Amino acid sequence: MKNYRRYTPWLAVSIPFLLVLLSWPWSSDLGYTLERLRIKLPFLVLPFAFASMPPLRKREVFTILYFLLVTMSIISVYVLLNFIANFDAEMTNLGRGGHLTTPSNHIRFSLMLALTILGGGALWVEDFL
């Protein structure tokens, strides 16, 4: 609890949960409010989990980023090969405003790929590769 109070961004992450909790007395639909609280519960619990973890050393963070880089590179090659194998269908889908076929949700995949690119840049700048 001492670590939790000492680092203010963890307190800020809890705000979405606390806002829903504070609005509960003015809610006319208790079921909906409880569902919103259940959805926002990770905003309250995860900061405690991160506060209880020991800090990661720079080498450990870079090892995690390196693993992410290798994993996402392999997955990206799979997506590229799938695109080449189904070129006509994929291009038709893209022409209709669709997205490339990815192993998971295409938005989350794109966000992970962007994080990987930033992490790869950090690894390159630090000569970790």
C-alpha positions in Angstrom: 0.0 0.0 0.0 3.0 2.3 0.7 4.3 1.9 -2.9 0.8 2.5 -4.3 0.4 5.9 -2.6 4.0 6.9 -3.4 3.6 6.6 -7.2 0.7 8.9 -8.3 0.2 7.5 -11.9 -1.1 4.3 -10.2 -3.6 6.5 -8.3 -4.7 8.1 -11.5 -5.4 4.7 -13.2 -7.9 4.0 -10.4 -10.0 7.1 -11.3 -12.3 5.3 -13.8 -13.3 2.8 -11.2 -13.8 5.4 -8.5 -15.9 7.6 -10.8 -18.4 4.8 -11.5 -18.4 3.9 -7.8 -19.1 7.5 -6.8 -22.0 7.8 -9.4 -23.7 4.6 -8.0 -26.1 6.5 -5.6 -27.6 8.4 -8.5 -28.1 5.4 -10.7 -31.5 4.1 -11.4 -30.3 0.8 -12.9 -28.3 -1.1 -10.3 -27.6 -4.0 -12.6 -26.0 -1.7 -15.2 -23.9 0.0 -12.5 -22.7 -3.3 -11.1 -21.7 -4.4 -14.7 -19.8 -1.1 -15.2 -18.0 -1.7 -11.8 -17.1 -5.2 -12.9 -15.7 -3.9 -16.2 -13.7 -1.2 -14.4 -12.4 -3.4 -11.6 -9.0 -4.0 -13.3 -8.4 -0.3 -13.1 -8.5 -0.7 -9.3 -6.7 -4.1 -9.0 -3.9 -3.8 -11.5 -2.1 -0.8 -9.9 -1.8 -2.9 -6.7 -0.3 -5.8 -8.7 2.2 -3.5 -10.4 3.0 -1.7 -7.1 3.8 -5.1 -5.4 6.2 -6.2 -8.2 9.9 -5.5 -7.8 11.3 -3.0 -10.3 12.6 -4.6 -13.5 16.2 -4.0 -14.4 17.0 -2.4 -17.8 18.4 -5.8 -19.1 15.1 -7.5 -18.2 13.0 -4.9 -20.0 15.2 -5.2 -23.1 15.0 -9.0 -23.0 11.2 -8.7 -23.0 11.3 -6.2 -25.8 13.6 -8.5 -27.8 11.2 -11.5 -27.3 8.3 -9.3 -28.5 10.4 -8.3 -31.5 11.1 -11.9 -32.5 7.6 -13.1 -31.9 5.9 -10.2 -33.8 8.4 -10.7 -36.6 7.4 -14.3 -37.0 3.7 -13.5 -36.8 4.1 -10.7 -39.4 5.8 -13.1 -41.8 2.8 -15.4 -41.3 0.4 -12.5 -42.1 2.4 -11.6 -45.2 2.5 -15.2 -46.4 -1.3 -15.5 -45.8 -1.8 -12.2 -47.8 0.3 -13.5 -50.7 -1.5 -16.9 -50.7 -5.0 -15.2 -50.7 -4.1 -12.1 -52.6 -7.3 -11.7 -54.6 -9.6 -12.3 -51.7 -7.6 -10.0 -49.4 -7.5 -7.2 -52.0 -11.3 -7.5 -52.5 -11.8 -7.3 -48.8 -9.5 -4.3 -48.6 -11.3 -2.7 -51.5 -14.6 -3.0 -49.5 -13.0 -1.3 -46.5 -12.0 -4.5 -44.7 -8.8 -5.4 -43.1 -6.0 -7.9 -43.5 -6.6 -11.2 -41.9 -4.5 -11.3 -38.7 -4.3 -14.0 -35.9 -6.1 -11.7 -33.5 -8.2 -8.6 -33.6 -6.6 -6.4 -36.3 -6.6 -3.3 -34.1 -4.9 -5.0 -31.2 -2.4 -6.6 -33.7 -1.6 -3.1 -35.1 -1.1 -1.7 -31.7 1.2 -4.5 -30.7 3.1 -4.0 -34.0 3.5 -0.3 -33.3 4.8 -1.1 -29.7 7.2 -3.6 -31.2 8.5 -1.1 -33.7 9.1 1.4 -30.8 10.7 -1.3 -28.7 12.9 -2.4 -31.6 14.0 1.3 -32.0 14.9 1.4 -28.3 16.8 -1.8 -28.6 18.7 -0.5 -31.6 19.5 2.8 -29.9 20.8 0.9 -26.9 22.8 -1.6 -29.1 21.0 -4.5 -27.5 20.5 -6.3 -30.7 
